[in-house]
Amino acid sequence: MFTFLLVVHAIIAAALVTVILMQKSEGGGLGMGGSPSGLMSARGAADFLTRMTSILATVFVCMSIALAFIAAHRQTQTIDTSLARPLPAAPAPAAQPLAPAQDAVPNAPADNGAVPLQR
């Protein structure tokens, strides 16, 4: 059922994009009133596209909310691990580096009040 609603949602989204792109870009949009000249005139077609945009946008938002609700309340299924990468092997312990006995700055005078570096 969820997959079916998701496909219907995608079709509504494509129809909404198509209706929006068919409208004139010179204004008029959703805020204009009706025209008594009928559907066959240019103004009537614009009213029809405006009305379809409103309807499709409302259905799109309602379906988005419904799909979010359904997805949140679905039973969790098993996770498919067939494409999971194998975990890398644990790195071998590194050999102890040769270092001076103290954590002092190399080539620094021994007793000049310098603070040893903290790692």
N, C-alpha and C positions, 0 to 999 in steps of 0.2 A: 504494500500500500504506500509506504514511504517513497519508494522508487517511482511509482506512478505519479504521485503528487509532485515529486521533484521534476519529472519530465513535463508535466502540465505547467509548472512554474517557469521552466525554461521557455516553453512555447509562449506563455503570456509575456515574458520579458522580451522576446524577439518581436512579438506583435506590438508591444509598447514602443520599442525603438523604431519600428517601421512607421507607426502612426505619427510619432513625433517628427521624424525626418520628412514626412510627406507634407507637413504644415509649412506655411509661408513664414519666413523669418523676419517679416517687417512689422511684427507686433500683432496685436489683436488677441492673441493667446487665450487664456482661460477667463479673463476678466470682461470680455465683450458680451453684449446682450444679443438677443435673437434678431433674426431678420424675417419679414413676412414674405420674402420672395421665393421661398421654397428650397428644396434640396438640390435641384438641378443647376442652380446658379453658383457662381464662385463663392458667394457669401454663404449659401446653404451648405456647400461642401466643407467650408471652413468651420461652420458650426458643428457639422457632423464629426469632423476630425477632433474638434475640441471636446465634444461630448464623449467620443471614444477614448480620448486620452484620459479624461477624468475617470471613466469606468474602469479602464485597464489599470490605471495607477492604483485605484482603490482595491481592485481584486489582487494586484501584485503585493500590496502592503499586507492585506489580510492573509494571503497565502504565506507570506514570509513569516508572519507571527505564528500561524498554524504549524508550519514546518519546524520552526524553532521549538515550539511546545512539544511536538511529537518527538523531535530528536532528543530533547532533554529527558523525556519519559520512556524512551525505548529501553528494552532489556539489553544489557550489555552482552555482546557475543564474544566468542573466543577471538583472540588476536591472531591474524595470519602472520607467522614468522618465516614464511618460505623465502622472503627477500631480505631477511636480516643478515647483516654482515657478521662474520664470526668475530668474537672478541680477540683483540691482540694478546699474544702471550705476555706474561709478566716479564718485565725486563730483568736481566741478570743483575745481581748486586754489583755495583761498581767497585773497582779496586780502590783502596785508600790512596789518595793523592799524596805525593811527597810534599810536605809542607813544614815550615819551621815549627818549633815547639809552641810558640806563642802566636796569637792572632795580631801581630804587629804589622805595620806597614813595612814592606821590604825596602831595604836600602835607606832606612831612616835611622837617625842616631838613636841609640838605645835609651838614653835618659834625658830627653828634652821636654818632658811633660806632655807628650802626645798621647791622645786617648786611643787605645786599640780599636780597630774596626769591629763592629758587631755584624754578624751574619744573620 
